């Protein structure tokens, strides 16, 4: 597989016979279409945990491939799916910032269209859904295939270009459900249109031409939810204060000891008073008896 060094647009050449039929298929006009740089996650970005895209590509192109002129078919590769009339991609990974409504979600898998006995062989794979701001998104695709020039010359060398901004997506009717735990973006049958870069890589349809509507579901978990601490339980009822008697220091004496000490001191004072009175009475009697003998 090689990367084409210059645009190869065949949509305006005047050809006849088989060449005209091949031109109608416009398998791929791979050229150096503008390739978008990978979007950088913002500081507040949420991590995508689940994502799914459902898209029919272009109904008129599918009808041409499966019709009697091209006599072709399509197959899904690398994890993509197909359920009439839509191709599906799941398992998207990436990020989304609910504040700026920007983000990037990459999906594995692709679609391979073939027809005209193998002269038409084009693959669109590994879509990246880029949220570009409020109400808007783009789908980027890797595009590869044998150019009309190469096919008519009998060659099989394929040209390729990576992550072409292929279609614009109108998300003005999308719903964004944000919560503390994360965010979910959902859009049902959102309108799409091929971009100038998409036209440079796939020259069958002019820039701005409507492609099939797309359905998108993206769920992301935010860092605040990933690091969330457990919620505190109900407040604990205050503990009643212990009675005052129980709150005294451990070495404090019980009340009855204080009363016993006080009673002992009082009794001692009373006994001392009696003894003192007796001593004073004995002294007076002794002095009286001495005076009489003289």
FENJO-V930864 format. One record per residue. RES is the residue in one letter. SS is DSSP state (a for helix, b for strand, c for the rest). OMEGA is omega in whole degrees, -180 to 180 (999 if undefined). BURIAL is + if it has 24 or more other C-alpha atoms within 12 Angstrom, else -. Layout:
res->[RES RES]
ss->[SS SS]
omega->[OMEGA OMEGA]
burial->[BURIAL BURIAL]
This chain:
res->[X X X X X X X X X X X X X X X X X X X X X X X X X X X X X X X X X X X X X X X X X X X X X X X X X X X X X X X X X X X X X X X X X X X X X X X X X X X X X X X X X X X X X X X X X X X X X X X X X X X X X X X X X X X X X X X X X X X X X X X X X X X X X X X X X X X X X X X X X X X X X X X X X X X X X X X X X X X X X X X X X X X X X X X X X X X X X X X X X X X X X X X X X X X X X X X X X X X X X X X X X X X X X X X X X X X X X X X X X X X X X X X X X X X X X X X X X X X X X X X X X X X X X X X X X X X X X X X X X X X X X X X X X X X X X X X X X X X X X X X X X X X X X X X X X X X X X X]
ss->[c b c c c c c c c c c c c c c c a a a a a a a a a c c c c c c c c c b c c c c c c c c c c b b b b b b b b b b c c c a a a a a a a a c c c c c c b b b b b c c c b b b c c b b b b b c c b b b b b c c c c b b b b b c c c b b b b b b a a a c b b b b b b b b b b b b b b c c b b b b b b b b b b c c a a a a a c c c c c c b b b b b b b b b b b b c c c c b b b b c c c b b b b b b b b b b b b b c a a a a a a c c c c c c c c b b b b b b b b b b b b c a a a a c c c c c c c c c c c c c c c c c a a a a c c c c c c c a a a a a a a a a a a a a a a a a a a a a a a a a a a a a a a a a a a a a a a c]
omega->[-179 177 -176 -179 -178 180 175 -177 -175 -171 -175 180 179 -179 -179 175 -178 180 179 179 178 178 180 177 -179 -172 177 175 -172 177 -178 177 -179 179 -177 174 -179 179 -179 180 176 -179 -177 -176 175 -177 -180 -180 178 180 -180 178 176 -172 -179 -176 -180 -173 -179 178 176 179 179 -178 -176 -178 -175 -178 -179 180 -174 -178 173 177 178 -177 170 177 175 180 176 173 -173 6 -171 168 -177 174 178 177 180 178 179 -174 177 178 -177 180 -179 -177 175 180 -179 -179 -177 -179 174 174 -177 178 176 177 176 179 179 176 178 178 175 -179 -174 -179 172 -173 175 179 172 178 -180 173 -173 -180 -178 174 -175 176 175 172 178 -178 164 -178 179 178 177 -178 179 179 -178 -178 -180 178 179 -180 -180 -179 -177 172 -180 173 -173 171 174 172 -164 179 169 -179 178 -178 -177 179 180 176 178 -178 -177 177 179 -176 -177 -176 175 178 -178 177 -180 177 178 -179 177 177 -179 -178 172 178 177 178 179 -179 -176 -165 180 -172 -180 176 -178 178 -179 169 -176 176 -176 176 -172 169 -180 176 -179 178 -176 -175 -179 179 -179 -178 -176 177 -180 179 179 179 179 -178 180 180 -180 179 179 180 178 177 -175 -177 -178 -176 -180 178 -176 -177 -180 180 175 -176 -176 177 179 179 179 179 -179 -180 179 179 -179 179 178 180 -179 179 179 179 180 179 -180 180 179 -180 -180 180 180 179 -179 -179 180 -179 -180 -179 179 -179 -179 -178 -179 999]
burial->[- - + + - - + + + + + - - - - - - - - - + + + + + + + + + + + + + + + + - - + - - - - - + + + + + + + + + + + + + + - - + + - + + - - - + + - + + + + + - - - + + + - - - + + + + + + + + + + + + + - - + + + + + + + + + + + + + + + + - + + + + + + + + + + + + + + + - - + + + + + + + + + + + + + + + + + - - - - - - + + + + + + + + + + + + + + - - + - + - - - - - + + + + + + + + + + + + + + + + + + + + + + + + - - - - + + + + + + + + + + + + + - - - - - - - - - - - - - - - - - - - - - - - - - - - - - - - - - - - - - - - - - - - - - - - - - - - - - - - - - - - - - - - - - - - - - - - -]
